[in-house]
């Protein structure tokens, strides 16, 4: 019987990939058929002088996507070509967040002469689950790339990756990267810092509150609020009073509302009846975080008079925060729960409920809907408990993890893993 040898077998038997045997990207793609066993050959090709070979090698390593892919991808982040750095970065994120390469920066890459063109997606809300542990070497490599990549695109992309992977160890790198003054790097670094949520970084961001690029300025304002930098309240108030842009004014008041301080009460009172819905909503959220029951009659009247859904949700948030924890047909807390079924507003409701559920009394009011509400209520309340639950949340989440609906059960199991990791 004639001996049949596949193209892949011939290739693997041919010796060192650096010896000149590999001359075309097609030959690199053949290696993918060997799965993770082909990783050593592919890693060797990352040193090939032919750029096309190296690009194909990193793409193939990403495609294989096993644990053995991590070391060569870390190596590829130090390549002298921006496309390879970007594809390696996306591949590292993809290992911890499967499917990321389909939407990451690498998915939009185009070669233009010696340079590249790529477009970041408008949304940057991805972040890995708390229970996932990222190898320290991955964060070190991404941090180094954020502050010293060969292009601003690869640096910004690395900063985005640090945020998605919650890479706290790379915060010094992000701060160093921001010295570049490049708008994309600044923006992605700010969003990464938001996701990592290290409050000690906040004072180092105040200089960006008046940045000339509105997108960067908005991100800096939002980050300052999320990190609750009380010392920046005068700066935020100054931005609110001086800004001509409605977006900037809304962001400034929203950030002020994230930082509980009685000195801001007059601002909230002034804007609670503003003609701008977003300003009314931000004012209500400020009252919510003061948690003073004396404000309840003022908020209740505004709630009853409000005709816009978003502002009304913010006022419901305030009323619950100030003590209205009952769940009844027309109660504010029931409105928030009901809104979990709305594709348009469910993100707002989840954010408010994550804050509210830190209070044991409010958590107790949510458990009936968590275990017996509509499908979306069970799914999104499981996510709320993953972020804000405590030991008392475990029995309810155990029940959700055994739900007859597989989507609900999977969300319950995921929430349990995240909560246990956090506890």
PyMOL commands that set and color helices and strands:
alter all, ss='L'
color gray80, all
select helices_A, chain A and resi 7-13+17-19+25-45+51-64+69-76+82-96+100-102+105-108+136-148+152-164+168-180+183-196+199-210+214-226+230-242+246-257+262-271+277-290+293-305+309-321+332-339+346-356+360-372+375-388+391-400+406-422
alter helices_A, ss='H'
color red, helices_A
select strands_A, chain A and resi 110-112+115-117
alter strands_A, ss='S'
color yellow, strands_A
deselect
rebuild
show_as cartoon
